[in-house]
Amino acid sequence: MGISHLTEHGKAVVPAGPVRLFVENPWDSVRIDPNKENKLQIQRVSSFYGEPDVIIIGKVVSGVITDKMKLKFGEQEVPILKMDSKYRTLGKEGMTIGITVRGVYKDDFQKDSCITFIQ
């Protein structure tokens, strides 16, 4: 069965009107609940020598985390510079994601601790 035409019993059937295709990506159906806390459980923290950026790899344990959110770290809010995820710029509950932040140190984070993100 092709997009341009359909066949029925070996004969071509022309659609009666314009063919409309709707493409929906998996991240289009993810909804952010404002009442839920957005938490990430840290699995690994790294940084490149001489670079100020910190790379955090972890599992989303609650809510949804997007690249537009900020890391709530004590009194300061640190913006996400880059995010890597199966859904590009979004990580939902149960997914492993990687984020890059600047303004904090690698030693500020412990493995298996949870960090919170705000919008």
Biopython code that builds the backbone (N, CA, C, O; Angstrom):
import numpy as np
from Bio.PDB.StructureBuilder import StructureBuilder

atoms = [
    (1, "MET", "N", (0.852, -1.165, 0.000)),
    (1, "MET", "CA", (0.000, 0.000, 0.000)),
    (1, "MET", "C", (0.898, 1.229, 0.000)),
    (1, "MET", "O", (1.737, 1.389, 0.887)),
    (2, "GLY", "N", (0.728, 2.078, -0.970)),
    (2, "GLY", "CA", (1.531, 3.285, -1.072)),
    (2, "GLY", "C", (0.750, 4.507, -0.636)),
    (2, "GLY", "O", (-0.469, 4.456, -0.475)),
    (3, "ILE", "N", (1.459, 5.598, -0.446)),
    (3, "ILE", "CA", (0.808, 6.836, -0.046)),
    (3, "ILE", "C", (0.072, 7.459, -1.231)),
    (3, "ILE", "O", (-1.006, 8.030, -1.062)),
    (4, "SER", "N", (0.644, 7.353, -2.417)),
    (4, "SER", "CA", (0.058, 8.023, -3.567)),
    (4, "SER", "C", (-1.203, 7.327, -4.084)),
    (4, "SER", "O", (-2.085, 7.986, -4.634)),
    (5, "HIS", "N", (-1.298, 6.019, -3.918)),
    (5, "HIS", "CA", (-2.502, 5.320, -4.367)),
    (5, "HIS", "C", (-2.711, 4.066, -3.529)),
    (5, "HIS", "O", (-1.779, 3.539, -2.920)),
    (6, "LEU", "N", (-3.934, 3.611, -3.515)),
    (6, "LEU", "CA", (-4.300, 2.394, -2.813)),
    (6, "LEU", "C", (-4.751, 1.362, -3.831)),
    (6, "LEU", "O", (-5.260, 1.715, -4.896)),
    (7, "THR", "N", (-4.571, 0.114, -3.515)),
    (7, "THR", "CA", (-5.047, -0.925, -4.429)),
    (7, "THR", "C", (-6.094, -1.775, -3.730)),
    (7, "THR", "O", (-6.017, -2.040, -2.530)),
    (8, "GLU", "N", (-7.071, -2.189, -4.517)),
    (8, "GLU", "CA", (-8.113, -3.061, -4.002)),
    (8, "GLU", "C", (-8.361, -4.136, -5.052)),
    (8, "GLU", "O", (-8.816, -3.839, -6.157)),
    (9, "HIS", "N", (-8.062, -5.378, -4.708)),
    (9, "HIS", "CA", (-8.207, -6.511, -5.629)),
    (9, "HIS", "C", (-7.402, -6.295, -6.907)),
    (9, "HIS", "O", (-7.860, -6.636, -7.998)),
    (10, "GLY", "N", (-6.195, -5.726, -6.770)),
    (10, "GLY", "CA", (-5.324, -5.532, -7.917)),
    (10, "GLY", "C", (-5.614, -4.303, -8.740)),
    (10, "GLY", "O", (-4.882, -4.018, -9.687)),
    (11, "LYS", "N", (-6.661, -3.560, -8.412)),
    (11, "LYS", "CA", (-7.000, -2.344, -9.157)),
    (11, "LYS", "C", (-6.694, -1.118, -8.298)),
    (11, "LYS", "O", (-6.901, -1.125, -7.084)),
    (12, "ALA", "N", (-6.202, -0.080, -8.944)),
    (12, "ALA", "CA", (-5.876, 1.156, -8.231)),
    (12, "ALA", "C", (-7.143, 1.881, -7.819)),
    (12, "ALA", "O", (-8.090, 2.003, -8.595)),
    (13, "VAL", "N", (-7.141, 2.357, -6.587)),
    (13, "VAL", "CA", (-8.257, 3.143, -6.059)),
    (13, "VAL", "C", (-7.712, 4.535, -5.750)),
    (13, "VAL", "O", (-6.763, 4.681, -4.979)),
    (14, "VAL", "N", (-8.309, 5.541, -6.345)),
    (14, "VAL", "CA", (-7.886, 6.917, -6.141)),
    (14, "VAL", "C", (-8.685, 7.494, -4.972)),
    (14, "VAL", "O", (-9.913, 7.404, -4.967)),
    (15, "PRO", "N", (-8.013, 8.082, -3.985)),
    (15, "PRO", "CA", (-8.746, 8.685, -2.875)),
    (15, "PRO", "C", (-9.664, 9.803, -3.358)),
    (15, "PRO", "O", (-9.373, 10.473, -4.349)),
    (16, "ALA", "N", (-10.777, 9.997, -2.648)),
    (16, "ALA", "CA", (-11.791, 10.963, -3.059)),
    (16, "ALA", "C", (-11.387, 12.412, -2.784)),
    (16, "ALA", "O", (-12.030, 13.318, -3.314)),
    (17, "GLY", "N", (-10.388, 12.666, -2.007)),
    (17, "GLY", "CA", (-9.990, 14.039, -1.691)),
    (17, "GLY", "C", (-8.511, 14.090, -1.403)),
    (17, "GLY", "O", (-7.787, 13.116, -1.610)),
    (18, "PRO", "N", (-8.072, 15.229, -0.926)),
    (18, "PRO", "CA", (-6.648, 15.338, -0.611)),
    (18, "PRO", "C", (-6.273, 14.405, 0.552)),
    (18, "PRO", "O", (-7.029, 14.254, 1.511)),
    (19, "VAL", "N", (-5.120, 13.803, 0.448)),
    (19, "VAL", "CA", (-4.636, 12.917, 1.493)),
    (19, "VAL", "C", (-3.904, 13.766, 2.526)),
    (19, "VAL", "O", (-2.995, 14.526, 2.191)),
    (20, "ARG", "N", (-4.306, 13.629, 3.768)),
    (20, "ARG", "CA", (-3.690, 14.394, 4.844)),
    (20, "ARG", "C", (-2.946, 13.443, 5.759)),
    (20, "ARG", "O", (-3.504, 12.465, 6.255)),
    (21, "LEU", "N", (-1.702, 13.741, 5.968)),
    (21, "LEU", "CA", (-0.891, 12.945, 6.866)),
    (21, "LEU", "C", (-0.531, 13.781, 8.083)),
    (21, "LEU", "O", (-0.068, 14.915, 7.959)),
    (22, "PHE", "N", (-0.747, 13.212, 9.247)),
    (22, "PHE", "CA", (-0.393, 13.883, 10.486)),
    (22, "PHE", "C", (0.754, 13.115, 11.121)),
    (22, "PHE", "O", (0.630, 11.926, 11.416)),
    (23, "VAL", "N", (1.855, 13.792, 11.326)),
    (23, "VAL", "CA", (3.013, 13.176, 11.948)),
    (23, "VAL", "C", (3.087, 13.687, 13.377)),
    (23, "VAL", "O", (3.183, 14.891, 13.616)),
    (24, "GLU", "N", (3.043, 12.762, 14.318)),
    (24, "GLU", "CA", (3.137, 13.138, 15.715)),
    (24, "GLU", "C", (4.374, 12.492, 16.302)),
    (24, "GLU", "O", (4.560, 11.279, 16.214)),
    (25, "ASN", "N", (5.210, 13.312, 16.898)),
    (25, "ASN", "CA", (6.416, 12.820, 17.547)),
    (25, "ASN", "C", (6.085, 12.383, 18.965)),
    (25, "ASN", "O", (5.126, 12.889, 19.548)),
    (26, "PRO", "N", (6.852, 11.459, 19.539)),
    (26, "PRO", "CA", (6.563, 11.006, 20.904)),
    (26, "PRO", "C", (6.587, 12.131, 21.932)),
    (26, "PRO", "O", (5.827, 12.100, 22.901)),
    (27, "TRP", "N", (7.455, 13.127, 21.732)),
    (27, "TRP", "CA", (7.557, 14.211, 22.710)),
    (27, "TRP", "C", (6.399, 15.199, 22.607)),
    (27, "TRP", "O", (6.225, 16.035, 23.493)),
    (28, "ASP", "N", (5.600, 15.118, 21.534)),
    (28, "ASP", "CA", (4.437, 15.996, 21.406)),
    (28, "ASP", "C", (3.329, 15.619, 22.390)),
    (28, "ASP", "O", (2.512, 16.465, 22.754)),
    (29, "SER", "N", (3.295, 14.366, 22.819)),
    (29, "SER", "CA", (2.219, 13.906, 23.689)),
    (29, "SER", "C", (2.575, 13.968, 25.174)),
    (29, "SER", "O", (1.739, 13.637, 26.014)),
    (30, "VAL", "N", (3.795, 14.385, 25.516)),
    (30, "VAL", "CA", (4.202, 14.471, 26.917)),
    (30, "VAL", "C", (3.670, 15.771, 27.511)),
    (30, "VAL", "O", (3.878, 16.848, 26.953)),
    (31, "ARG", "N", (2.985, 15.661, 28.642)),
    (31, "ARG", "CA", (2.402, 16.821, 29.312)),
    (31, "ARG", "C", (3.145, 17.082, 30.620)),
    (31, "ARG", "O", (3.494, 16.152, 31.347)),
    (32, "ILE", "N", (3.380, 18.357, 30.905)),
    (32, "ILE", "CA", (4.064, 18.746, 32.138)),
    (32, "ILE", "C", (3.022, 19.102, 33.184)),
    (32, "ILE", "O", (2.205, 20.000, 32.981)),
    (33, "ASP", "N", (3.057, 18.390, 34.305)),
    (33, "ASP", "CA", (2.133, 18.643, 35.410)),
    (33, "ASP", "C", (2.770, 19.667, 36.343)),
    (33, "ASP", "O", (3.787, 19.370, 36.970)),
    (34, "PRO", "N", (2.194, 20.878, 36.452)),
    (34, "PRO", "CA", (2.803, 21.913, 37.297)),
    (34, "PRO", "C", (2.780, 21.568, 38.790)),
    (34, "PRO", "O", (3.522, 22.166, 39.569)),
    (35, "ASN", "N", (1.944, 20.620, 39.194)),
    (35, "ASN", "CA", (1.850, 20.247, 40.603)),
    (35, "ASN", "C", (2.876, 19.190, 41.002)),
    (35, "ASN", "O", (3.026, 18.890, 42.187)),
    (36, "LYS", "N", (3.579, 18.627, 40.031)),
    (36, "LYS", "CA", (4.556, 17.581, 40.296)),
    (36, "LYS", "C", (5.956, 18.168, 40.351)),
    (36, "LYS", "O", (6.299, 19.041, 39.553)),
    (37, "GLU", "N", (6.763, 17.693, 41.285)),
    (37, "GLU", "CA", (8.149, 18.142, 41.394)),
    (37, "GLU", "C", (8.988, 17.444, 40.332)),
    (37, "GLU", "O", (8.865, 16.233, 40.145)),
    (38, "ASN", "N", (9.828, 18.182, 39.647)),
    (38, "ASN", "CA", (10.677, 17.635, 38.591)),
    (38, "ASN", "C", (12.025, 17.268, 39.196)),
    (38, "ASN", "O", (12.844, 18.143, 39.480)),
    (39, "LYS", "N", (12.257, 15.946, 39.397)),
    (39, "LYS", "CA", (13.464, 15.493, 40.088)),
    (39, "LYS", "C", (14.274, 14.545, 39.225)),
    (39, "LYS", "O", (13.736, 13.761, 38.445)),
    (40, "LEU", "N", (15.589, 14.643, 39.391)),
    (40, "LEU", "CA", (16.542, 13.797, 38.688)),
    (40, "LEU", "C", (17.430, 13.115, 39.723)),
    (40, "LEU", "O", (18.013, 13.777, 40.582)),
    (41, "GLN", "N", (17.533, 11.780, 39.638)),
    (41, "GLN", "CA", (18.440, 11.042, 40.510)),
    (41, "GLN", "C", (19.780, 10.924, 39.793)),
    (41, "GLN", "O", (19.847, 10.395, 38.683)),
    (42, "ILE", "N", (20.831, 11.409, 40.413)),
    (42, "ILE", "CA", (22.150, 11.476, 39.784)),
    (42, "ILE", "C", (22.781, 10.084, 39.723)),
    (42, "ILE", "O", (22.852, 9.369, 40.722)),
    (43, "GLN", "N", (23.239, 9.722, 38.521)),
    (43, "GLN", "CA", (23.963, 8.467, 38.340)),
    (43, "GLN", "C", (25.454, 8.719, 38.148)),
    (43, "GLN", "O", (26.286, 7.918, 38.575)),
    (44, "ARG", "N", (25.787, 9.831, 37.506)),
    (44, "ARG", "CA", (27.199, 10.158, 37.266)),
    (44, "ARG", "C", (27.347, 11.656, 37.019)),
    (44, "ARG", "O", (26.485, 12.290, 36.411)),
    (45, "VAL", "N", (28.456, 12.207, 37.505)),
    (45, "VAL", "CA", (28.773, 13.621, 37.285)),
    (45, "VAL", "C", (30.191, 13.692, 36.727)),
    (45, "VAL", "O", (31.110, 13.081, 37.273)),
    (46, "SER", "N", (30.365, 14.434, 35.644)),
    (46, "SER", "CA", (31.675, 14.548, 35.002)),
    (46, "SER", "C", (31.920, 15.990, 34.577)),
    (46, "SER", "O", (31.004, 16.811, 34.522)),
    (47, "SER", "N", (33.165, 16.266, 34.284)),
    (47, "SER", "CA", (33.535, 17.544, 33.684)),
    (47, "SER", "C", (34.825, 17.338, 32.909)),
    (47, "SER", "O", (35.632, 16.470, 33.244)),
    (48, "PHE", "N", (35.009, 18.132, 31.886)),
    (48, "PHE", "CA", (36.227, 18.065, 31.106)),
    (48, "PHE", "C", (37.276, 18.959, 31.744)),
    (48, "PHE", "O", (36.960, 20.026, 32.271)),
    (49, "TYR", "N", (38.509, 18.524, 31.692)),
    (49, "TYR", "CA", (39.611, 19.272, 32.295)),
    (49, "TYR", "C", (39.703, 20.669, 31.674)),
    (49, "TYR", "O", (39.765, 20.818, 30.454)),
    (50, "GLY", "N", (39.712, 21.668, 32.524)),
    (50, "GLY", "CA", (39.850, 23.049, 32.071)),
    (50, "GLY", "C", (38.559, 23.691, 31.593)),
    (50, "GLY", "O", (38.566, 24.854, 31.190)),
    (51, "GLU", "N", (37.461, 22.965, 31.627)),
    (51, "GLU", "CA", (36.168, 23.497, 31.189)),
    (51, "GLU", "C", (35.292, 23.784, 32.410)),
    (51, "GLU", "O", (35.303, 23.002, 33.361)),
    (52, "PRO", "N", (34.539, 24.876, 32.409)),
    (52, "PRO", "CA", (33.693, 25.200, 33.559)),
    (52, "PRO", "C", (32.369, 24.432, 33.597)),
    (52, "PRO", "O", (31.662, 24.466, 34.603)),
    (53, "ASP", "N", (32.037, 23.744, 32.512)),
    (53, "ASP", "CA", (30.754, 23.043, 32.442)),
    (53, "ASP", "C", (30.797, 21.722, 33.211)),
    (53, "ASP", "O", (31.822, 21.041, 33.258)),
    (54, "VAL", "N", (29.651, 21.382, 33.813)),
    (54, "VAL", "CA", (29.493, 20.114, 34.531)),
    (54, "VAL", "C", (28.425, 19.304, 33.806)),
    (54, "VAL", "O", (27.356, 19.822, 33.482)),
    (55, "ILE", "N", (28.720, 18.031, 33.553)),
    (55, "ILE", "CA", (27.789, 17.144, 32.859)),
    (55, "ILE", "C", (27.191, 16.201, 33.889)),
    (55, "ILE", "O", (27.918, 15.493, 34.586)),
    (56, "ILE", "N", (25.873, 16.190, 33.986)),
    (56, "ILE", "CA", (25.165, 15.346, 34.951)),
    (56, "ILE", "C", (24.344, 14.329, 34.181)),
    (56, "ILE", "O", (23.538, 14.689, 33.322)),
    (57, "ILE", "N", (24.551, 13.066, 34.489)),
    (57, "ILE", "CA", (23.761, 11.989, 33.886)),
    (57, "ILE", "C", (22.917, 11.386, 35.000)),
    (57, "ILE", "O", (23.425, 11.062, 36.074)),
    (58, "GLY", "N", (21.627, 11.241, 34.732)),
    (58, "GLY", "CA", (20.757, 10.709, 35.763)),
    (58, "GLY", "C", (19.435, 10.222, 35.216)),
    (58, "GLY", "O", (19.155, 10.319, 34.022)),
    (59, "LYS", "N", (18.624, 9.691, 36.127)),
    (59, "LYS", "CA", (17.319, 9.143, 35.776)),
    (59, "LYS", "C", (16.237, 10.064, 36.334)),
    (59, "LYS", "O", (16.276, 10.450, 37.502)),
    (60, "VAL", "N", (15.280, 10.406, 35.490)),
    (60, "VAL", "CA", (14.163, 11.246, 35.920)),
    (60, "VAL", "C", (13.249, 10.387, 36.797)),
    (60, "VAL", "O", (12.667, 9.410, 36.327)),
    (61, "VAL", "N", (13.130, 10.756, 38.069)),
    (61, "VAL", "CA", (12.318, 9.969, 39.002)),
    (61, "VAL", "C", (10.944, 10.583, 39.240)),
    (61, "VAL", "O", (10.044, 9.920, 39.757)),
    (62, "SER", "N", (10.783, 11.845, 38.863)),
    (62, "SER", "CA", (9.500, 12.507, 39.087)),
    (62, "SER", "C", (9.336, 13.654, 38.105)),
    (62, "SER", "O", (10.264, 14.433, 37.891)),
    (63, "GLY", "N", (8.165, 13.757, 37.514)),
    (63, "GLY", "CA", (7.864, 14.873, 36.628)),
    (63, "GLY", "C", (8.505, 14.762, 35.259)),
    (63, "GLY", "O", (8.824, 13.671, 34.785)),
    (64, "VAL", "N", (8.689, 15.931, 34.628)),
    (64, "VAL", "CA", (9.272, 16.050, 33.294)),
    (64, "VAL", "C", (10.335, 17.138, 33.351)),
    (64, "VAL", "O", (10.119, 18.180, 33.971)),
    (65, "ILE", "N", (11.483, 16.911, 32.713)),
    (65, "ILE", "CA", (12.563, 17.897, 32.685)),
    (65, "ILE", "C", (12.790, 18.309, 31.237)),
    (65, "ILE", "O", (12.948, 17.456, 30.363)),
    (66, "THR", "N", (12.809, 19.626, 30.979)),
    (66, "THR", "CA", (13.061, 20.149, 29.637)),
    (66, "THR", "C", (14.324, 21.009, 29.660)),
    (66, "THR", "O", (14.831, 21.360, 30.725)),
    (67, "ASP", "N", (14.817, 21.339, 28.479)),
    (67, "ASP", "CA", (16.029, 22.154, 28.388)),
    (67, "ASP", "C", (15.788, 23.613, 28.762)),
    (67, "ASP", "O", (16.748, 24.372, 28.897)),
    (68, "LYS", "N", (14.547, 24.023, 28.930)),
    (68, "LYS", "CA", (14.218, 25.401, 29.304)),
    (68, "LYS", "C", (14.151, 25.586, 30.821)),
    (68, "LYS", "O", (13.983, 26.708, 31.298)),
    (69, "MET", "N", (14.279, 24.502, 31.578)),
    (69, "MET", "CA", (14.182, 24.573, 33.033)),
    (69, "MET", "C", (15.514, 24.977, 33.651)),
    (69, "MET", "O", (16.542, 25.032, 32.977)),
    (70, "LYS", "N", (15.469, 25.257, 34.953)),
    (70, "LYS", "CA", (16.669, 25.618, 35.703)),
    (70, "LYS", "C", (16.847, 24.636, 36.853)),
    (70, "LYS", "O", (15.880, 24.154, 37.441)),
    (71, "LEU", "N", (18.107, 24.354, 37.155)),
    (71, "LEU", "CA", (18.462, 23.496, 38.274)),
    (71, "LEU", "C", (18.384, 24.310, 39.551)),
    (71, "LEU", "O", (19.045, 25.341, 39.670)),
    (72, "LYS", "N", (17.592, 23.865, 40.498)),
    (72, "LYS", "CA", (17.469, 24.540, 41.798)),
    (72, "LYS", "C", (18.548, 23.967, 42.698)),
    (72, "LYS", "O", (18.462, 22.819, 43.133)),
    (73, "PHE", "N", (19.568, 24.774, 42.975)),
    (73, "PHE", "CA", (20.713, 24.317, 43.755)),
    (73, "PHE", "C", (20.924, 25.274, 44.914)),
    (73, "PHE", "O", (21.538, 26.329, 44.758)),
    (74, "GLY", "N", (20.414, 24.901, 46.068)),
    (74, "GLY", "CA", (20.478, 25.788, 47.232)),
    (74, "GLY", "C", (19.637, 27.027, 46.962)),
    (74, "GLY", "O", (18.444, 26.925, 46.675)),
    (75, "GLU", "N", (20.255, 28.184, 47.052)),
    (75, "GLU", "CA", (19.558, 29.443, 46.797)),
    (75, "GLU", "C", (19.639, 29.870, 45.338)),
    (75, "GLU", "O", (18.874, 30.731, 44.904)),
    (76, "GLN", "N", (20.556, 29.280, 44.576)),
    (76, "GLN", "CA", (20.730, 29.713, 43.193)),
    (76, "GLN", "C", (19.978, 28.819, 42.213)),
    (76, "GLN", "O", (19.699, 27.651, 42.483)),
    (77, "GLU", "N", (19.666, 29.406, 41.081)),
    (77, "GLU", "CA", (19.015, 28.701, 39.984)),
    (77, "GLU", "C", (19.984, 28.697, 38.809)),
    (77, "GLU", "O", (20.362, 29.752, 38.299)),
    (78, "VAL", "N", (20.383, 27.493, 38.381)),
    (78, "VAL", "CA", (21.388, 27.343, 37.333)),
    (78, "VAL", "C", (20.694, 26.892, 36.048)),
    (78, "VAL", "O", (20.030, 25.856, 36.047)),
    (79, "PRO", "N", (20.833, 27.649, 34.946)),
    (79, "PRO", "CA", (20.171, 27.242, 33.694)),
    (79, "PRO", "C", (20.854, 26.038, 33.056)),
    (79, "PRO", "O", (22.056, 25.831, 33.218)),
    (80, "ILE", "N", (20.072, 25.252, 32.334)),
    (80, "ILE", "CA", (20.600, 24.110, 31.595)),
    (80, "ILE", "C", (21.164, 24.634, 30.277)),
    (80, "ILE", "O", (20.459, 25.296, 29.515)),
    (81, "LEU", "N", (22.432, 24.338, 30.012)),
    (81, "LEU", "CA", (23.056, 24.767, 28.762)),
    (81, "LEU", "C", (22.726, 23.824, 27.619)),
    (81, "LEU", "O", (22.464, 24.262, 26.498)),
    (82, "LYS", "N", (22.738, 22.522, 27.905)),
    (82, "LYS", "CA", (22.493, 21.518, 26.877)),
    (82, "LYS", "C", (21.843, 20.312, 27.526)),
    (82, "LYS", "O", (22.097, 19.995, 28.688)),
    (83, "MET", "N", (20.991, 19.640, 26.743)),
    (83, "MET", "CA", (20.327, 18.445, 27.250)),
    (83, "MET", "C", (20.347, 17.368, 26.182)),
    (83, "MET", "O", (20.077, 17.637, 25.012)),
    (84, "ASP", "N", (20.667, 16.155, 26.585)),
    (84, "ASP", "CA", (20.662, 15.003, 25.683)),
    (84, "ASP", "C", (19.680, 13.983, 26.221)),
    (84, "ASP", "O", (19.751, 13.581, 27.382)),
    (85, "SER", "N", (18.761, 13.569, 25.357)),
    (85, "SER", "CA", (17.718, 12.649, 25.761)),
    (85, "SER", "C", (17.191, 11.907, 24.547)),
    (85, "SER", "O", (17.425, 12.307, 23.407)),
    (86, "LYS", "N", (16.484, 10.836, 24.804)),
    (86, "LYS", "CA", (15.828, 10.092, 23.722)),
    (86, "LYS", "C", (14.821, 10.982, 23.009)),
    (86, "LYS", "O", (14.624, 10.852, 21.801)),
    (87, "TYR", "N", (14.185, 11.879, 23.743)),
    (87, "TYR", "CA", (13.192, 12.801, 23.188)),
    (87, "TYR", "C", (13.793, 14.183, 22.951)),
    (87, "TYR", "O", (13.092, 15.183, 23.105)),
    (88, "ARG", "N", (15.049, 14.267, 22.586)),
    (88, "ARG", "CA", (15.778, 15.502, 22.275)),
    (88, "ARG", "C", (15.927, 16.417, 23.479)),
    (88, "ARG", "O", (16.899, 16.301, 24.225)),
    (89, "THR", "N", (14.990, 17.315, 23.680)),
    (89, "THR", "CA", (15.120, 18.326, 24.723)),
    (89, "THR", "C", (14.126, 18.130, 25.858)),
    (89, "THR", "O", (13.693, 19.089, 26.496)),
    (90, "LEU", "N", (13.773, 16.878, 26.099)),
    (90, "LEU", "CA", (12.756, 16.589, 27.103)),
    (90, "LEU", "C", (12.987, 15.204, 27.677)),
    (90, "LEU", "O", (13.260, 14.259, 26.937)),
    (91, "GLY", "N", (12.881, 15.080, 28.982)),
    (91, "GLY", "CA", (13.008, 13.789, 29.643)),
    (91, "GLY", "C", (11.836, 13.563, 30.563)),
    (91, "GLY", "O", (11.538, 14.392, 31.422)),
    (92, "LYS", "N", (11.164, 12.428, 30.380)),
    (92, "LYS", "CA", (10.019, 12.139, 31.239)),
    (92, "LYS", "C", (10.392, 11.075, 32.261)),
    (92, "LYS", "O", (11.482, 10.505, 32.204)),
    (93, "GLU", "N", (9.499, 10.813, 33.183)),
    (93, "GLU", "CA", (9.731, 9.898, 34.283)),
    (93, "GLU", "C", (10.212, 8.527, 33.792)),
    (93, "GLU", "O", (9.599, 7.915, 32.917)),
    (94, "GLY", "N", (11.325, 8.062, 34.377)),
    (94, "GLY", "CA", (11.882, 6.765, 34.018)),
    (94, "GLY", "C", (12.994, 6.821, 32.987)),
    (94, "GLY", "O", (13.699, 5.830, 32.797)),
    (95, "MET", "N", (13.171, 7.952, 32.315)),
    (95, "MET", "CA", (14.195, 8.075, 31.277)),
    (95, "MET", "C", (15.539, 8.504, 31.869)),
    (95, "MET", "O", (15.591, 9.212, 32.874)),
    (96, "THR", "N", (16.620, 8.062, 31.229)),
    (96, "THR", "CA", (17.959, 8.517, 31.573)),
    (96, "THR", "C", (18.318, 9.670, 30.646)),
    (96, "THR", "O", (18.203, 9.556, 29.426)),
    (97, "ILE", "N", (18.753, 10.784, 31.235)),
    (97, "ILE", "CA", (19.092, 11.971, 30.451)),
    (97, "ILE", "C", (20.460, 12.494, 30.862)),
    (97, "ILE", "O", (20.981, 12.141, 31.920)),
    (98, "GLY", "N", (21.026, 13.326, 30.027)),
    (98, "GLY", "CA", (22.265, 14.014, 30.333)),
    (98, "GLY", "C", (22.064, 15.505, 30.193)),
    (98, "GLY", "O", (21.500, 15.963, 29.200)),
    (99, "ILE", "N", (22.516, 16.269, 31.169)),
    (99, "ILE", "CA", (22.398, 17.723, 31.101)),
    (99, "ILE", "C", (23.765, 18.353, 31.350)),
    (99, "ILE", "O", (24.604, 17.796, 32.059)),
    (100, "THR", "N", (23.969, 19.509, 30.762)),
    (100, "THR", "CA", (25.188, 20.274, 30.961)),
    (100, "THR", "C", (24.811, 21.596, 31.614)),
    (100, "THR", "O", (23.940, 22.315, 31.125)),
    (101, "VAL", "N", (25.479, 21.912, 32.729)),
    (101, "VAL", "CA", (25.216, 23.154, 33.457)),
    (101, "VAL", "C", (26.537, 23.861, 33.739)),
    (101, "VAL", "O", (27.605, 23.252, 33.682)),
    (102, "ARG", "N", (26.451, 25.143, 34.039)),
    (102, "ARG", "CA", (27.635, 25.945, 34.375)),
    (102, "ARG", "C", (27.285, 26.779, 35.610)),
    (102, "ARG", "O", (26.155, 27.245, 35.751)),
    (103, "GLY", "N", (28.244, 26.962, 36.486)),
    (103, "GLY", "CA", (28.004, 27.757, 37.691)),
    (103, "GLY", "C", (28.005, 26.917, 38.950)),
    (103, "GLY", "O", (27.816, 27.446, 40.045)),
    (104, "VAL", "N", (28.213, 25.617, 38.817)),
    (104, "VAL", "CA", (28.325, 24.703, 39.955)),
    (104, "VAL", "C", (29.566, 23.842, 39.727)),
    (104, "VAL", "O", (30.130, 23.817, 38.633)),
    (105, "TYR", "N", (29.973, 23.147, 40.767)),
    (105, "TYR", "CA", (31.162, 22.303, 40.674)),
    (105, "TYR", "C", (30.781, 20.828, 40.707)),
    (105, "TYR", "O", (29.741, 20.446, 41.244)),
    (106, "LYS", "N", (31.637, 20.022, 40.126)),
    (106, "LYS", "CA", (31.424, 18.575, 40.073)),
    (106, "LYS", "C", (31.311, 17.993, 41.481)),
    (106, "LYS", "O", (30.515, 17.082, 41.713)),
    (107, "ASP", "N", (32.096, 18.510, 42.414)),
    (107, "ASP", "CA", (32.115, 17.984, 43.780)),
    (107, "ASP", "C", (30.875, 18.363, 44.585)),
    (107, "ASP", "O", (30.687, 17.862, 45.694)),
    (108, "ASP", "N", (30.028, 19.237, 44.049)),
    (108, "ASP", "CA", (28.802, 19.634, 44.746)),
    (108, "ASP", "C", (27.734, 18.550, 44.703)),
    (108, "ASP", "O", (26.741, 18.638, 45.425)),
    (109, "PHE", "N", (27.919, 17.531, 43.869)),
    (109, "PHE", "CA", (26.895, 16.508, 43.663)),
    (109, "PHE", "C", (27.390, 15.140, 44.118)),
    (109, "PHE", "O", (28.549, 14.786, 43.901)),
    (110, "GLN", "N", (26.501, 14.372, 44.753)),
    (110, "GLN", "CA", (26.805, 13.014, 45.164)),
    (110, "GLN", "C", (25.956, 12.039, 44.344)),
    (110, "GLN", "O", (24.819, 12.337, 43.979)),
    (111, "LYS", "N", (26.532, 10.872, 44.066)),
    (111, "LYS", "CA", (25.812, 9.837, 43.326)),
    (111, "LYS", "C", (24.588, 9.405, 44.132)),
    (111, "LYS", "O", (24.635, 9.339, 45.361)),
    (112, "ASP", "N", (23.505, 9.116, 43.437)),
    (112, "ASP", "CA", (22.219, 8.664, 44.000)),
    (112, "ASP", "C", (21.456, 9.732, 44.754)),
    (112, "ASP", "O", (20.397, 9.440, 45.308)),
    (113, "SER", "N", (21.956, 10.970, 44.797)),
    (113, "SER", "CA", (21.159, 12.049, 45.384)),
    (113, "SER", "C", (20.218, 12.611, 44.320)),
    (113, "SER", "O", (20.435, 12.402, 43.127)),
    (114, "CYS", "N", (19.191, 13.311, 44.742)),
    (114, "CYS", "CA", (18.198, 13.869, 43.810)),
    (114, "CYS", "C", (18.359, 15.384, 43.747)),
    (114, "CYS", "O", (18.618, 16.041, 44.755)),
    (115, "ILE", "N", (18.201, 15.920, 42.542)),
    (115, "ILE", "CA", (18.211, 17.364, 42.335)),
    (115, "ILE", "C", (16.883, 17.771, 41.718)),
    (115, "ILE", "O", (16.252, 16.992, 41.003)),
    (116, "THR", "N", (16.468, 18.993, 41.999)),
    (116, "THR", "CA", (15.169, 19.497, 41.560)),
    (116, "THR", "C", (15.332, 20.537, 40.473)),
    (116, "THR", "O", (16.282, 21.320, 40.478)),
    (117, "PHE", "N", (14.382, 20.536, 39.532)),
    (117, "PHE", "CA", (14.365, 21.508, 38.432)),
    (117, "PHE", "C", (13.075, 22.311, 38.500)),
    (117, "PHE", "O", (12.013, 21.791, 38.844)),
    (118, "ILE", "N", (13.195, 23.608, 38.161)),
    (118, "ILE", "CA", (12.032, 24.501, 38.148)),
    (118, "ILE", "C", (11.936, 25.164, 36.778)),
    (118, "ILE", "O", (12.903, 25.195, 36.017)),
    (119, "GLN", "N", (10.754, 25.692, 36.482)),
    (119, "GLN", "CA", (10.556, 26.335, 35.181)),
    (119, "GLN", "C", (10.940, 27.786, 35.208)),
    (119, "GLN", "O", (10.832, 28.472, 34.192)),
]
sb = StructureBuilder()
sb.init_structure("model")
sb.init_model(0)
sb.init_chain("A")
sb.init_seg("    ")
for serial, (resi, resn, name, xyz) in enumerate(atoms, 1):
    if name == "N":
        sb.init_residue(resn, " ", resi, " ")
    sb.init_atom(name, np.array(xyz, "f"), 0.0, 1.0, " ", f" {name:<3s}", serial, name[0])
structure = sb.get_structure()
